[in-house]
Amino acid sequence: MEIVLRPVREADLPVLFEHQHDPEANRMAAFPARERDAFLAHWRGILAEEDVIVRTITADGEVVGDILAWDDGGRTLVGYWIGREHWGRGIATRALAAFVEDVTTRPLHAKVAEHNAGSIRVLEKCGFTRRGAPERGDDGIVDLLYVLEEARSGASHSAG
């Protein structure tokens, strides 16, 4: 399977909308879905930001998700979303490994819901380590913070 990270195209947004509108994906990510107009406005805002690095993830030419990095109050956060029909195929791990090679800012931070074991495994496989105590938000969701201090030498991936 060929994993490619490429610039986001307007034509990707309907697919990304469907991914984020999946109830099981929302539960795992502990992130609420946006309705179509709000989703499109949010994404157009992201794409207009010069300091946000955002890519569409494709697998064998099919749009399967997105990955991005942005400044969050002085620290760089990384986030990704893979459509549920593509979970369990190693796509997130390969995409994140490629992304952190291209994004050279360090440290990189990622927040993940404590119950999202799949995403925790992805972060750990890509060299992120857990830092600090779990944080319970006002919504009752417990988030964990993961940090990547240095690029892993010799990391291999097939994303291009």
Buried (B, 14 or more C-beta within 10 A) or exposed (E): EEBBBEEBEEEBBEBBBBBBBBEEBBEBBBBEBBEEEEBBEEBEEBBEEEEEBBBBBBBEEEBBBBBBBBEEEEEBBBBBBBBBEBBEBBBBBBBBBBBBBEBEEEEBBBBBBBEBEBBBEBBEBBBBEBEEEEEEEEEEBBBBBBBBEEBEEEEEBEBE
